[in-house]
Amino acid sequence: MTITTIQRTRLAYDLITQVFGPERNFASEYPLIFDPSFQGSLIGLEEADEVVSACAILPRDLVLNGWLMRIGMIGTVATADEHRGKGYAGQLLREAEKNLFCEGAVLSILWADDAAFYEKKGYIPIGCEVDYALSVTDSGKLPTSEGVRWMETRDHAAMHALYVRHSHRVDRTLAETSTLLHGPEIAGLVHEENGEVVSYALMGRGQDLQGVVHEWAGSSKNVLACLRAYLDNLSEGSDSIFLMCPVTAVDLRKDLLELEIPAIEGVLAMARVLDMQGMAKIYQRFGDPRLRTATDEEALRLTGPKGSIVLDRRQALLGTCPPQGKRSLLEVIEKETGIRFDGMPLSPFIWGLDSI
């Protein structure tokens, strides 16, 4: 059930706080969930008028190089200690997925502390995230930080205008960006030239992502200037920062390679297909007009001039958003059908400010 009443919302919030710790202020960390002005909501299971398991859900549109794909994010999954081992988390997950499906989500996406649990529920790693570790010894390699300063509320509009230039991102409004930027423990920097904000970078968000630059925008040179400012202002006892980067950030990745900053390629998140018809439309978008599709709840058939191939939910997802962009399954699909899927696999990216 969706938690809709004020009392039930309070009970669900209390449970999440109890499980994750009273020092967390989730309402301020995740305003798109807890502020009724936005799309997020809580899903909960009740037993004897007690909320025994709860999580947050947030439907969002991913921008993928000019077109949109609706996804649903699931986060802060919490079950009371005395009710663990009763299957509540699995029930809760199914309820969350049903709600997101009704919101038009093709995929559900989450970040798992217990990957094995979610793998049993049909979730697999997808996408790619490239991470970099920069130490204080790298500071001298980077452009001067002249013109870099701490962000202010008056910078939010300019920062949002830079954010929407990213080809791969979550689609969000200026109001959403500004609300998120007011979150706790965010150390934001902007780079200003001739009175204009030309780049920005964000480190930290609540208790998460401390020491991690999880969102940035602007030219490579200007972003690197922000990174130098972080390195030059590290607190005592810290000697490095981490940078999250989409695989599509070609210019910044090239510059970091030339600076001999090593890259670590990981995955974006874990995901599960919610809508097989939605997946069929993705294949149709990137295939040519000869492609024919047929779906049921669990299978997708792709047919081309050479033949057909049937994909289950997992395979359909691996063909579109495989871990680290590997085309191995997609190449099998192309061989079996005789259809070339130009523009696939996809490279979705969710910046740290948008995660839940």
C-alpha positions as CSV (number, residue, x, y, z in Angstrom):
1,M,0.0,0.0,0.0
2,T,1.1,3.6,-0.6
3,I,1.4,5.5,2.7
4,T,-1.0,8.4,2.1
5,T,-2.2,9.7,5.4
6,I,-0.2,12.0,7.6
7,Q,-0.2,9.5,10.4
8,R,1.0,6.6,8.2
9,T,3.6,8.8,6.6
10,R,4.9,9.7,10.0
11,L,5.1,6.1,11.0
12,A,6.9,5.1,7.9
13,Y,9.4,8.0,8.3
14,D,9.9,7.0,12.0
15,L,10.7,3.4,10.9
16,I,13.2,4.6,8.3
17,T,14.9,6.8,10.9
18,Q,14.9,4.0,13.4
19,V,16.7,1.7,10.9
20,F,19.2,4.1,9.4
21,G,19.9,6.1,12.6
22,P,18.3,9.2,14.2
23,E,21.3,11.3,13.1
24,R,20.0,11.2,9.5
25,N,17.6,13.9,8.4
26,F,16.0,12.3,5.4
27,A,13.4,15.0,4.9
28,S,16.2,17.5,4.1
29,E,18.5,15.0,2.3
30,Y,15.7,13.8,0.0
31,P,13.2,16.6,-0.4
32,L,11.8,15.2,-3.7
33,I,10.5,12.3,-1.6
34,F,9.3,14.0,1.6
35,D,8.2,17.4,0.2
36,P,4.6,17.0,-1.0
37,S,5.4,19.5,-3.8
38,F,7.4,16.9,-5.6
39,Q,6.8,13.4,-7.2
40,G,8.3,11.1,-4.5
41,S,6.3,9.1,-2.0
42,L,6.6,6.3,0.6
43,I,5.5,2.7,0.2
44,G,4.9,0.8,3.4
45,L,3.6,-2.6,4.7
46,E,1.5,-2.7,7.8
47,E,0.8,-5.3,10.4
48,A,-1.7,-4.6,13.2
49,D,-1.6,-0.9,12.5
50,E,2.2,-0.9,12.6
51,V,4.4,0.0,9.6
52,V,6.8,-3.0,9.6
53,S,8.6,-2.2,6.3
54,A,8.9,1.0,4.2
55,C,10.8,2.5,1.3
56,A,10.9,5.6,-0.8
57,I,10.0,5.7,-4.5
58,L,10.6,8.4,-7.1
59,P,9.5,8.3,-10.8
60,R,11.9,10.2,-13.0
61,D,12.7,10.8,-16.7
62,L,16.3,10.0,-17.8
63,V,17.6,12.2,-20.6
64,L,19.5,10.0,-23.0
65,N,21.1,12.2,-25.7
66,G,17.9,14.1,-26.4
67,W,15.1,11.6,-25.7
68,L,13.5,10.6,-22.4
69,M,13.1,7.2,-20.7
70,R,10.9,7.0,-17.6
71,I,12.4,5.1,-14.8
72,G,11.5,4.6,-11.1
73,M,14.0,4.9,-8.3
74,I,13.7,2.9,-5.0
75,G,15.6,3.9,-1.9
76,T,15.9,3.8,1.9
77,V,14.4,0.3,2.1
78,A,13.9,-0.4,5.8
79,T,12.4,-3.3,7.8
80,A,12.1,-3.2,11.6
81,D,14.6,-5.6,13.3
82,E,11.9,-7.6,15.0
83,H,10.2,-8.2,11.6
84,R,13.1,-9.3,9.5
85,G,13.2,-12.7,8.0
86,K,9.4,-12.7,7.4
87,G,9.5,-11.8,3.7
88,Y,8.4,-8.2,4.2
89,A,11.2,-6.7,2.2
90,G,10.3,-8.8,-0.9
91,Q,6.6,-7.9,-0.5
92,L,7.6,-4.2,-0.2
93,L,9.7,-4.3,-3.3
94,R,6.9,-5.8,-5.3
95,E,4.5,-3.1,-4.1
96,A,7.1,-0.4,-4.9
97,E,7.5,-1.8,-8.4
98,K,3.7,-1.9,-9.0
99,N,3.5,1.7,-8.1
100,L,6.3,2.7,-10.3
101,F,4.9,0.7,-13.2
102,C,1.6,2.6,-12.8
103,E,3.7,5.8,-13.1
104,G,5.0,4.6,-16.5
105,A,8.4,3.5,-15.4
106,V,10.1,1.0,-17.8
107,L,12.8,0.1,-15.2
108,S,13.2,0.2,-11.5
109,I,16.6,1.3,-10.3
110,L,18.3,1.1,-6.9
111,W,21.6,1.2,-5.1
112,A,22.0,-2.0,-3.1
113,D,23.8,-2.6,0.2
114,D,22.9,-6.3,-0.2
115,A,23.3,-7.0,-3.9
116,A,22.6,-10.7,-3.4
117,F,19.1,-10.1,-2.0
118,Y,18.2,-7.9,-5.0
119,E,19.7,-10.3,-7.5
120,K,17.3,-13.0,-6.2
121,K,14.5,-10.5,-7.0
122,G,15.6,-10.1,-10.6
123,Y,17.9,-7.1,-10.3
124,I,21.1,-6.9,-12.3
125,P,24.0,-4.4,-12.6
126,I,23.5,-1.9,-15.4
127,G,25.3,1.0,-17.0
128,C,28.7,2.5,-16.3
129,E,30.2,5.0,-13.9
130,V,33.8,6.0,-14.2
131,D,35.5,7.1,-10.9
132,Y,38.7,8.9,-10.3
133,A,40.8,9.3,-7.2
134,L,42.8,12.6,-7.0
135,S,45.3,13.2,-4.2
136,V,46.8,16.4,-2.9
137,T,49.9,15.5,-5.0
138,D,47.8,15.9,-8.1
139,S,46.8,19.5,-7.3
140,G,49.7,21.0,-9.1
141,K,48.7,19.3,-12.3
142,L,45.4,21.0,-12.4
143,P,44.5,24.5,-13.7
144,T,44.6,27.3,-11.2
145,S,41.6,27.7,-9.0
146,E,41.5,31.5,-9.4
147,G,37.9,32.6,-9.7
148,V,36.6,29.5,-7.8
149,R,34.4,30.3,-4.8
150,W,31.8,28.6,-2.6
151,M,28.3,28.5,-4.2
152,E,25.5,30.8,-3.0
153,T,21.7,30.6,-3.5
154,R,22.0,33.3,-6.2
155,D,24.1,30.8,-8.3
156,H,21.4,28.2,-8.5
157,A,19.8,29.3,-11.8
158,A,23.2,29.5,-13.5
159,M,24.2,26.1,-12.1
160,H,20.9,24.6,-13.4
161,A,21.5,26.1,-16.8
162,L,24.9,24.3,-16.9
163,Y,23.4,21.0,-15.6
164,V,20.9,20.8,-18.4
165,R,23.7,20.9,-21.0
166,H,24.7,17.3,-20.0
167,S,23.6,14.9,-22.7
168,H,22.9,12.2,-20.1
169,R,21.1,13.1,-16.9
170,V,17.9,13.0,-14.9
171,D,15.4,15.6,-16.3
172,R,14.8,18.1,-13.5
173,T,13.4,21.6,-13.1
174,L,15.1,24.7,-11.8
175,A,12.9,24.4,-8.7
176,E,14.1,20.8,-8.1
177,T,17.7,21.7,-8.6
178,S,17.5,24.6,-6.2
179,T,15.7,22.5,-3.6
180,L,18.3,19.8,-3.9
181,L,21.2,22.3,-3.6
182,H,19.8,23.4,-0.3
183,G,20.4,19.9,1.1
184,P,22.7,19.3,4.1
185,E,26.4,18.8,4.0
186,I,26.8,19.8,0.3
187,A,30.1,21.6,-0.3
188,G,29.4,23.4,-3.6
189,L,31.9,25.3,-5.6
190,V,31.4,27.6,-8.6
191,H,33.9,29.0,-11.1
192,E,33.2,32.6,-12.1
193,E,34.6,34.5,-15.0
194,N,33.7,38.1,-15.8
195,G,30.8,37.8,-13.4
196,E,29.4,34.7,-15.0
197,V,29.3,31.2,-13.5
198,V,31.0,29.0,-16.0
199,S,31.3,25.7,-14.0
200,Y,30.4,24.1,-10.7
201,A,31.1,21.0,-8.6
202,L,29.3,19.4,-5.7
203,M,30.9,17.3,-2.9
204,G,28.9,15.5,-0.2
205,R,25.2,15.1,0.5
206,G,24.1,14.4,4.0
207,Q,26.0,11.5,5.3
208,D,26.5,10.1,1.8
209,L,29.2,11.0,-0.7
210,Q,31.5,12.7,1.7
211,G,34.8,13.4,-0.1
212,V,33.1,12.5,-3.4
213,V,32.5,15.1,-6.2
214,H,29.2,13.6,-7.4
215,E,27.9,16.3,-9.7
216,W,29.6,18.9,-11.9
217,A,29.1,20.9,-15.1
218,G,31.0,23.2,-17.4
219,S,34.1,22.9,-19.6
220,S,36.7,20.4,-18.6
221,K,39.3,23.1,-17.7
222,N,36.9,24.9,-15.5
223,V,35.7,21.7,-13.7
224,L,39.3,20.8,-13.1
225,A,39.8,24.2,-11.5
226,C,37.0,23.4,-9.0
227,L,38.7,20.1,-8.3
228,R,42.0,21.9,-7.5
229,A,40.1,24.1,-5.1
230,Y,38.8,21.1,-3.3
231,L,42.2,19.6,-3.1
232,D,43.8,22.8,-1.8
233,N,41.1,23.1,0.9
234,L,41.0,19.5,2.2
235,S,40.4,19.2,5.9
236,E,43.2,17.9,8.2
237,G,43.6,14.2,7.9
238,S,42.2,14.0,4.3
239,D,44.6,13.7,1.4
240,S,42.3,12.8,-1.6
241,I,38.9,13.2,-3.2
242,F,36.9,11.1,-5.6
243,L,35.2,12.2,-8.8
244,M,32.2,10.5,-10.3
245,C,32.0,10.7,-14.1
246,P,29.7,9.5,-16.8
247,V,31.3,7.5,-19.6
248,T,29.9,10.1,-22.0
249,A,32.1,12.9,-20.5
250,V,34.7,12.5,-23.3
251,D,36.6,15.8,-22.8
252,L,37.1,15.5,-19.1
253,R,38.0,11.8,-19.3
254,K,40.6,12.7,-22.0
255,D,42.1,15.4,-19.8
256,L,42.3,13.2,-16.7
257,L,44.0,10.5,-18.8
258,E,46.6,13.0,-20.0
259,L,47.1,14.0,-16.4
260,E,47.7,10.3,-15.6
261,I,44.8,10.1,-13.1
262,P,43.8,6.5,-13.2
263,A,40.2,5.6,-14.0
264,I,38.1,2.9,-12.2
265,E,35.2,1.7,-14.3
266,G,32.2,0.4,-12.3
267,V,28.5,0.1,-12.8
268,L,25.7,2.7,-12.5
269,A,23.2,0.9,-10.3
270,M,21.0,-2.3,-10.2
271,A,17.8,-2.4,-12.2
272,R,14.9,-4.6,-13.2
273,V,12.6,-4.3,-16.2
274,L,9.0,-3.4,-15.2
275,D,7.5,-2.9,-18.6
276,M,8.3,-5.3,-21.5
277,Q,6.3,-3.3,-24.0
278,G,8.4,-0.3,-23.0
279,M,11.5,-2.3,-23.7
280,A,10.2,-3.3,-27.1
281,K,9.8,0.4,-27.9
282,I,13.4,1.1,-27.0
283,Y,14.6,-1.6,-29.4
284,Q,12.2,-0.3,-32.1
285,R,13.7,3.2,-31.6
286,F,17.2,2.1,-32.3
287,G,16.5,-0.7,-34.8
288,D,15.5,-0.1,-38.4
289,P,11.9,-0.4,-39.8
290,R,12.3,-4.1,-40.6
291,L,12.3,-4.9,-36.9
292,R,9.1,-6.5,-35.5
293,T,8.5,-7.0,-31.8
294,A,6.0,-9.1,-29.8
295,T,5.8,-9.1,-26.0
296,D,4.1,-10.7,-23.0
297,E,4.7,-10.1,-19.3
298,E,8.0,-12.0,-19.3
299,A,9.4,-12.2,-22.8
300,L,10.3,-10.0,-25.7
301,R,10.6,-11.4,-29.3
302,L,12.6,-9.5,-31.8
303,T,12.3,-10.5,-35.4
304,G,14.3,-9.3,-38.4
305,P,15.2,-10.4,-41.9
306,K,17.5,-13.2,-40.6
307,G,15.3,-14.6,-37.9
308,S,14.0,-14.2,-34.3
309,I,15.4,-14.1,-30.8
310,V,13.4,-14.3,-27.5
311,L,14.6,-12.3,-24.6
312,D,13.6,-12.6,-20.9
313,R,13.5,-9.5,-18.7
314,R,17.1,-9.8,-17.7
315,Q,18.3,-10.3,-21.3
316,A,16.2,-7.4,-22.6
317,L,17.9,-5.2,-20.1
318,L,21.4,-6.5,-20.8
319,G,20.9,-5.7,-24.5
320,T,20.0,-2.1,-23.8
321,C,22.0,-1.0,-20.7
322,P,24.7,-3.7,-20.0
323,P,27.3,-3.3,-17.3
324,Q,30.2,-1.1,-18.5
325,G,28.6,-0.8,-22.0
326,K,29.6,-4.4,-23.1
327,R,27.9,-5.2,-26.4
328,S,28.3,-9.0,-26.3
329,L,24.6,-9.8,-26.0
330,L,23.6,-7.0,-28.3
331,E,26.0,-8.5,-30.9
332,V,24.1,-11.9,-30.6
333,I,20.8,-10.1,-31.1
334,E,22.1,-8.3,-34.2
335,K,23.4,-11.6,-35.6
336,E,20.2,-13.5,-35.0
337,T,17.9,-10.8,-36.3
338,G,20.0,-9.2,-39.0
339,I,19.1,-5.8,-37.4
340,R,21.8,-3.3,-36.5
341,F,20.9,-1.3,-33.3
342,D,22.9,2.0,-33.8
343,G,23.1,4.1,-30.7
344,M,22.9,1.1,-28.4
345,P,23.9,0.1,-25.8
346,L,22.5,3.1,-23.9
347,S,24.6,5.1,-21.4
348,P,22.2,6.3,-18.7
349,F,23.6,8.3,-15.9
350,I,22.2,9.5,-12.6
351,W,24.2,12.2,-10.9
352,G,24.7,12.0,-7.1
353,L,22.3,14.8,-6.4
354,D,19.4,12.8,-8.0
355,S,20.0,9.5,-6.2
356,I,17.7,8.3,-3.4
